[in-house]
Amino acid sequence: MGTSAGWRSVLLERLAARDGGLCQICGRKLDRRIKNKRSPWLVTVDHIIPVSRGGGGQVSNLRLAHRQCNQDRGNTPIQRKSPIREVCA
């Protein structure tokens, strides 16, 4: 894969397949057709252990989340198996 856009697409597909196509913070369905960068429903890659707290970019530390859910969480550490919570109202 020669482009970062191509790599990102492969990564999103892999994470979506692993996580059932759901936001791993609020539990609602993700829609990868949304491209508006300001949309709260934009699909983003979230670091389970934030980079600012020593987390890396390995797939096991990544999950998909709505942009708003990801922003609301910030760099708050979470438990890997924490229950999905309602933040995308």
N, CA, C and O atoms as a GROMACS GRO file, in nm:
protein
  356
    1MET      N    1   0.086  -0.117   0.000
    1MET     CA    2   0.000   0.000   0.000
    1MET      C    3   0.090   0.122   0.000
    1MET      O    4   0.166   0.141   0.095
    2GLY      N    5   0.084   0.204  -0.102
    2GLY     CA    6   0.177   0.313  -0.116
    2GLY      C    7   0.135   0.444  -0.053
    2GLY      O    8   0.221   0.528  -0.028
    3THR      N    9   0.008   0.465  -0.024
    3THR     CA   10  -0.036   0.594   0.027
    3THR      C   11  -0.088   0.581   0.169
    3THR      O   12  -0.135   0.475   0.211
    4SER      N   13  -0.079   0.690   0.242
    4SER     CA   14  -0.132   0.687   0.378
    4SER      C   15  -0.285   0.675   0.374
    4SER      O   16  -0.344   0.614   0.463
    5ALA      N   17  -0.348   0.732   0.271
    5ALA     CA   18  -0.494   0.719   0.257
    5ALA      C   19  -0.531   0.573   0.235
    5ALA      O   20  -0.631   0.525   0.290
    6GLY      N   21  -0.452   0.503   0.157
    6GLY     CA   22  -0.477   0.360   0.133
    6GLY      C   23  -0.458   0.278   0.258
    6GLY      O   24  -0.537   0.189   0.288
    7TRP      N   25  -0.353   0.308   0.333
    7TRP     CA   26  -0.327   0.239   0.459
    7TRP      C   27  -0.438   0.266   0.559
    7TRP      O   28  -0.482   0.175   0.629
    8ARG      N   29  -0.483   0.391   0.567
    8ARG     CA   30  -0.591   0.427   0.660
    8ARG      C   31  -0.718   0.349   0.627
    8ARG      O   32  -0.788   0.302   0.717
    9SER      N   33  -0.747   0.336   0.499
    9SER     CA   34  -0.866   0.262   0.458
    9SER      C   35  -0.858   0.116   0.502
    9SER      O   36  -0.957   0.060   0.550
   10VAL      N   37  -0.742   0.055   0.485
   10VAL     CA   38  -0.722  -0.084   0.527
   10VAL      C   39  -0.736  -0.095   0.678
   10VAL      O   40  -0.799  -0.189   0.728
   11LEU      N   41  -0.678  -0.001   0.751
   11LEU     CA   42  -0.687  -0.002   0.897
   11LEU      C   43  -0.832   0.012   0.942
   11LEU      O   44  -0.877  -0.061   1.030
   12LEU      N   45  -0.906   0.106   0.881
   12LEU     CA   46  -1.047   0.124   0.918
   12LEU      C   47  -1.128  -0.004   0.893
   12LEU      O   48  -1.211  -0.042   0.975
   13GLU      N   49  -1.104  -0.068   0.780
   13GLU     CA   50  -1.174  -0.193   0.749
   13GLU      C   51  -1.143  -0.301   0.851
   13GLU      O   52  -1.232  -0.371   0.898
   14ARG      N   53  -1.017  -0.312   0.887
   14ARG     CA   54  -0.974  -0.414   0.983
   14ARG      C   55  -1.036  -0.389   1.121
   14ARG      O   56  -1.086  -0.481   1.185
   15LEU      N   57  -1.032  -0.264   1.166
   15LEU     CA   58  -1.091  -0.231   1.296
   15LEU      C   59  -1.243  -0.247   1.295
   15LEU      O   60  -1.300  -0.295   1.392
   16ALA      N   61  -1.308  -0.206   1.185
   16ALA     CA   62  -1.454  -0.219   1.176
   16ALA      C   63  -1.496  -0.366   1.181
   16ALA      O   64  -1.595  -0.401   1.245
   17ALA      N   65  -1.420  -0.451   1.113
   17ALA     CA   66  -1.452  -0.594   1.114
   17ALA      C   67  -1.432  -0.652   1.255
   17ALA      O   68  -1.514  -0.730   1.302
   18ARG      N   69  -1.325  -0.614   1.321
   18ARG     CA   70  -1.296  -0.664   1.455
   18ARG      C   71  -1.401  -0.618   1.556
   18ARG      O   72  -1.445  -0.695   1.642
   19ASP      N   73  -1.442  -0.491   1.546
   19ASP     CA   74  -1.530  -0.430   1.646
   19ASP      C   75  -1.677  -0.428   1.606
   19ASP      O   76  -1.759  -0.363   1.672
   20GLY      N   77  -1.712  -0.497   1.499
   20GLY     CA   78  -1.851  -0.508   1.460
   20GLY      C   79  -1.911  -0.381   1.402
   20GLY      O   80  -2.034  -0.368   1.398
   21GLY      N   81  -1.828  -0.287   1.357
   21GLY     CA   82  -1.879  -0.164   1.297
   21GLY      C   83  -1.946  -0.070   1.394
   21GLY      O   84  -2.026   0.015   1.354
   22LEU      N   85  -1.914  -0.083   1.523
   22LEU     CA   86  -1.977   0.001   1.625
   22LEU      C   87  -1.875   0.094   1.688
   22LEU      O   88  -1.757   0.060   1.700
   23CYS      N   89  -1.922   0.212   1.729
   23CYS     CA   90  -1.838   0.302   1.807
   23CYS      C   91  -1.807   0.231   1.938
   23CYS      O   92  -1.898   0.185   2.007
   24GLN      N   93  -1.681   0.222   1.972
   24GLN     CA   94  -1.642   0.148   2.090
   24GLN      C   95  -1.654   0.230   2.219
   24GLN      O   96  -1.616   0.184   2.326
   25ILE      N   97  -1.709   0.350   2.206
   25ILE     CA   98  -1.735   0.432   2.325
   25ILE      C   99  -1.885   0.436   2.354
   25ILE      O  100  -1.926   0.410   2.467
   26CYS      N  101  -1.966   0.468   2.253
   26CYS     CA  102  -2.112   0.479   2.278
   26CYS      C  103  -2.191   0.356   2.235
   26CYS      O  104  -2.304   0.338   2.278
   27GLY      N  105  -2.133   0.272   2.150
   27GLY     CA  106  -2.201   0.151   2.107
   27GLY      C  107  -2.290   0.165   1.986
   27GLY      O  108  -2.348   0.066   1.940
   28ARG      N  109  -2.304   0.286   1.934
   28ARG     CA  110  -2.388   0.306   1.815
   28ARG      C  111  -2.313   0.270   1.687
   28ARG      O  112  -2.190   0.267   1.685
   29LYS      N  113  -2.388   0.244   1.583
   29LYS     CA  114  -2.331   0.205   1.454
   29LYS      C  115  -2.248   0.320   1.394
   29LYS      O  116  -2.286   0.437   1.404
   30LEU      N  117  -2.136   0.284   1.332
   30LEU     CA  118  -2.051   0.380   1.262
   30LEU      C  119  -2.091   0.385   1.115
   30LEU      O  120  -2.130   0.284   1.057
   31ASP      N  121  -2.082   0.502   1.054
   31ASP     CA  122  -2.112   0.520   0.912
   31ASP      C  123  -1.989   0.579   0.844
   31ASP      O  124  -1.965   0.700   0.852
   32ARG      N  125  -1.913   0.494   0.777
   32ARG     CA  126  -1.788   0.538   0.713
   32ARG      C  127  -1.813   0.625   0.591
   32ARG      O  128  -1.717   0.679   0.535
   33ARG      N  129  -1.937   0.641   0.549
   33ARG     CA  130  -1.966   0.729   0.434
   33ARG      C  131  -1.959   0.876   0.474
   33ARG      O  132  -1.947   0.962   0.387
   34ILE      N  133  -1.966   0.906   0.603
   34ILE     CA  134  -1.960   1.045   0.649
   34ILE      C  135  -1.817   1.095   0.631
   34ILE      O  136  -1.723   1.037   0.684
   35LYS      N  137  -1.802   1.203   0.555
   35LYS     CA  138  -1.670   1.258   0.526
   35LYS      C  139  -1.651   1.399   0.581
   35LYS      O  140  -1.539   1.450   0.582
   36ASN      N  141  -1.757   1.462   0.627
   36ASN     CA  142  -1.750   1.597   0.682
   36ASN      C  143  -1.667   1.596   0.810
   36ASN      O  144  -1.709   1.537   0.910
   37LYS      N  145  -1.552   1.659   0.809
   37LYS     CA  146  -1.459   1.657   0.923
   37LYS      C  147  -1.518   1.720   1.049
   37LYS      O  148  -1.467   1.695   1.159
   38ARG      N  149  -1.623   1.800   1.036
   38ARG     CA  150  -1.685   1.864   1.153
   38ARG      C  151  -1.802   1.783   1.208
   38ARG      O  152  -1.856   1.817   1.314
   39SER      N  153  -1.841   1.678   1.139
   39SER     CA  154  -1.954   1.598   1.184
   39SER      C  155  -1.919   1.523   1.313
   39SER      O  156  -1.813   1.461   1.321
   40PRO      N  157  -2.007   1.528   1.413
   40PRO     CA  158  -1.980   1.451   1.536
   40PRO      C  159  -1.982   1.301   1.510
   40PRO      O  160  -1.932   1.223   1.592
   41TRP      N  161  -2.039   1.259   1.396
   41TRP     CA  162  -2.052   1.117   1.363
   41TRP      C  163  -1.937   1.066   1.276
   41TRP      O  164  -1.935   0.948   1.241
   42LEU      N  165  -1.841   1.152   1.241
   42LEU     CA  166  -1.726   1.109   1.162
   42LEU      C  167  -1.654   0.996   1.234
   42LEU      O  168  -1.636   1.000   1.356
   43VAL      N  169  -1.612   0.894   1.160
   43VAL     CA  170  -1.540   0.781   1.219
   43VAL      C  171  -1.395   0.822   1.244
   43VAL      O  172  -1.326   0.869   1.153
   44THR      N  173  -1.349   0.803   1.366
   44THR     CA  174  -1.210   0.832   1.401
   44THR      C  175  -1.146   0.709   1.464
   44THR      O  176  -1.215   0.618   1.510
   45VAL      N  177  -1.014   0.707   1.464
   45VAL     CA  178  -0.939   0.602   1.531
   45VAL      C  179  -0.900   0.655   1.669
   45VAL      O  180  -0.834   0.758   1.680
   46ASP      N  181  -0.942   0.584   1.772
   46ASP     CA  182  -0.916   0.622   1.910
   46ASP      C  183  -0.808   0.530   1.968
   46ASP      O  184  -0.809   0.410   1.944
   47HIS      N  185  -0.716   0.588   2.042
   47HIS     CA  186  -0.616   0.509   2.114
   47HIS      C  187  -0.674   0.470   2.249
   47HIS      O  188  -0.713   0.557   2.327
   48ILE      N  189  -0.679   0.342   2.279
   48ILE     CA  190  -0.732   0.294   2.406
   48ILE      C  191  -0.649   0.352   2.520
   48ILE      O  192  -0.703   0.412   2.613
   49ILE      N  193  -0.518   0.335   2.512
   49ILE     CA  194  -0.426   0.404   2.603
   49ILE      C  195  -0.375   0.523   2.523
   49ILE      O  196  -0.301   0.505   2.427
   50PRO      N  197  -0.412   0.645   2.562
   50PRO     CA  198  -0.375   0.763   2.484
   50PRO      C  199  -0.223   0.773   2.462
   50PRO      O  200  -0.144   0.734   2.548
   51VAL      N  201  -0.185   0.825   2.347
   51VAL     CA  202  -0.044   0.846   2.315
   51VAL      C  203   0.022   0.931   2.423
   51VAL      O  204   0.137   0.907   2.461
   52SER      N  205  -0.051   1.032   2.472
   52SER     CA  206   0.003   1.121   2.574
   52SER      C  207   0.030   1.049   2.707
   52SER      O  208   0.097   1.103   2.795
   53ARG      N  209  -0.024   0.928   2.720
   53ARG     CA  210  -0.004   0.849   2.842
   53ARG      C  211   0.078   0.723   2.813
   53ARG      O  212   0.077   0.628   2.891
   54GLY      N  213   0.149   0.724   2.699
   54GLY     CA  214   0.240   0.614   2.667
   54GLY      C  215   0.185   0.508   2.575
   54GLY      O  216   0.254   0.410   2.547
   55GLY      N  217   0.063   0.526   2.525
   55GLY     CA  218   0.005   0.429   2.434
   55GLY      C  219   0.069   0.436   2.296
   55GLY      O  220   0.118   0.542   2.255
   56GLY      N  221   0.068   0.325   2.227
   56GLY     CA  222   0.128   0.319   2.093
   56GLY      C  223   0.025   0.306   1.984
   56GLY      O  224  -0.096   0.311   2.009
   57GLY      N  225   0.074   0.289   1.862
   57GLY     CA  226  -0.013   0.280   1.746
   57GLY      C  227  -0.042   0.139   1.701
   57GLY      O  228  -0.093   0.120   1.590
   58GLN      N  229  -0.012   0.039   1.783
   58GLN     CA  230  -0.040  -0.098   1.744
   58GLN      C  231  -0.191  -0.121   1.741
   58GLN      O  232  -0.265  -0.059   1.816
   59VAL      N  233  -0.234  -0.210   1.653
   59VAL     CA  234  -0.377  -0.234   1.632
   59VAL      C  235  -0.447  -0.272   1.763
   59VAL      O  236  -0.563  -0.236   1.782
   60SER      N  237  -0.380  -0.342   1.851
   60SER     CA  238  -0.442  -0.382   1.977
   60SER      C  239  -0.472  -0.262   2.068
   60SER      O  240  -0.548  -0.276   2.164
   61ASN      N  241  -0.413  -0.147   2.040
   61ASN     CA  242  -0.439  -0.025   2.118
   61ASN      C  243  -0.531   0.071   2.045
   61ASN      O  244  -0.550   0.184   2.090
   62LEU      N  245  -0.588   0.030   1.934
   62LEU     CA  246  -0.674   0.117   1.853
   62LEU      C  247  -0.815   0.064   1.851
   62LEU      O  248  -0.839  -0.057   1.858
   63ARG      N  249  -0.909   0.156   1.840
   63ARG     CA  250  -1.050   0.121   1.823
   63ARG      C  251  -1.116   0.235   1.748
   63ARG      O  252  -1.063   0.346   1.742
   64LEU      N  253  -1.233   0.207   1.691
   64LEU     CA  254  -1.307   0.310   1.618
   64LEU      C  255  -1.406   0.378   1.710
   64LEU      O  256  -1.465   0.316   1.799
   65ALA      N  257  -1.424   0.509   1.688
   65ALA     CA  258  -1.518   0.587   1.767
   65ALA      C  259  -1.568   0.705   1.685
   65ALA      O  260  -1.498   0.754   1.596
   66HIS      N  261  -1.688   0.750   1.716
   66HIS     CA  262  -1.737   0.875   1.657
   66HIS      C  263  -1.644   0.988   1.699
   66HIS      O  264  -1.584   0.983   1.806
   67ARG      N  265  -1.631   1.089   1.616
   67ARG     CA  266  -1.544   1.203   1.647
   67ARG      C  267  -1.583   1.266   1.781
   67ARG      O  268  -1.496   1.294   1.864
   68GLN      N  269  -1.711   1.287   1.803
   68GLN     CA  270  -1.756   1.351   1.927
   68GLN      C  271  -1.726   1.264   2.049
   68GLN      O  272  -1.682   1.315   2.152
   69CYS      N  273  -1.748   1.135   2.038
   69CYS     CA  274  -1.718   1.045   2.149
   69CYS      C  275  -1.569   1.049   2.182
   69CYS      O  276  -1.530   1.056   2.298
   70ASN      N  277  -1.487   1.046   2.078
   70ASN     CA  278  -1.342   1.049   2.094
   70ASN      C  279  -1.298   1.180   2.159
   70ASN      O  280  -1.217   1.180   2.251
   71GLN      N  281  -1.353   1.291   2.112
   71GLN     CA  282  -1.318   1.422   2.169
   71GLN      C  283  -1.363   1.433   2.314
   71GLN      O  284  -1.289   1.484   2.398
   72ASP      N  285  -1.483   1.387   2.343
   72ASP     CA  286  -1.535   1.396   2.480
   72ASP      C  287  -1.449   1.315   2.577
   72ASP      O  288  -1.431   1.353   2.692
   73ARG      N  289  -1.397   1.204   2.529
   73ARG     CA  290  -1.313   1.120   2.614
   73ARG      C  291  -1.177   1.185   2.639
   73ARG      O  292  -1.121   1.168   2.747
   74GLY      N  293  -1.124   1.259   2.543
   74GLY     CA  294  -0.995   1.323   2.559
   74GLY      C  295  -0.885   1.221   2.582
   74GLY      O  296  -0.879   1.120   2.512
   75ASN      N  297  -0.797   1.247   2.678
   75ASN     CA  298  -0.690   1.152   2.707
   75ASN      C  299  -0.713   1.079   2.839
   75ASN      O  300  -0.619   1.035   2.904
   76THR      N  301  -0.840   1.067   2.875
   76THR     CA  302  -0.877   0.996   2.997
   76THR      C  303  -0.847   0.847   2.979
   76THR      O  304  -0.894   0.787   2.882
   77PRO      N  305  -0.770   0.787   3.068
   77PRO     CA  306  -0.744   0.643   3.055
   77PRO      C  307  -0.871   0.564   3.084
   77PRO      O  308  -0.954   0.604   3.165
   78ILE      N  309  -0.884   0.451   3.016
   78ILE     CA  310  -1.000   0.364   3.036
   78ILE      C  311  -0.953   0.222   3.057
   78ILE      O  312  -0.838   0.188   3.026
   79GLN      N  313  -1.040   0.141   3.107
   79GLN     CA  314  -1.013  -0.002   3.114
   79GLN      C  315  -1.039  -0.060   2.976
   79GLN      O  316  -1.133  -0.019   2.908
   80ARG      N  317  -0.958  -0.154   2.934
   80ARG     CA  318  -0.973  -0.215   2.803
   80ARG      C  319  -1.111  -0.276   2.785
   80ARG      O  320  -1.165  -0.274   2.674
   81LYS      N  321  -1.169  -0.330   2.888
   81LYS     CA  322  -1.299  -0.396   2.876
   81LYS      C  323  -1.408  -0.318   2.946
   81LYS      O  324  -1.504  -0.376   2.997
   82SER      N  325  -1.394  -0.186   2.950
   82SER     CA  326  -1.495  -0.105   3.017
   82SER      C  327  -1.625  -0.110   2.938
   82SER      O  328  -1.622  -0.125   2.816
   83PRO      N  329  -1.738  -0.099   3.005
   83PRO     CA  330  -1.866  -0.103   2.935
   83PRO      C  331  -1.881   0.017   2.843
   83PRO      O  332  -1.830   0.126   2.870
   84ILE      N  333  -1.951  -0.005   2.733
   84ILE     CA  334  -1.982   0.103   2.639
   84ILE      C  335  -2.075   0.200   2.709
   84ILE      O  336  -2.168   0.159   2.778
   85ARG      N  337  -2.050   0.329   2.691
   85ARG     CA  338  -2.134   0.428   2.759
   85ARG      C  339  -2.204   0.517   2.657
   85ARG      O  340  -2.160   0.528   2.542
   86GLU      N  341  -2.310   0.579   2.698
   86GLU     CA  342  -2.389   0.666   2.613
   86GLU      C  343  -2.333   0.807   2.617
   86GLU      O  344  -2.352   0.878   2.716
   87VAL      N  345  -2.264   0.849   2.511
   87VAL     CA  346  -2.217   0.987   2.504
   87VAL      C  347  -2.262   1.054   2.375
   87VAL      O  348  -2.263   1.177   2.367
   88CYS      N  349  -2.298   0.979   2.276
   88CYS     CA  350  -2.343   1.036   2.149
   88CYS      C  351  -2.495   1.043   2.151
   88CYS      O  352  -2.562   0.954   2.098
   89ALA      N  353  -2.549   1.145   2.209
   89ALA     CA  354  -2.695   1.156   2.220
   89ALA      C  355  -2.754   1.216   2.094
   89ALA      O  356  -2.875   1.233   2.085
   0.00000   0.00000   0.00000
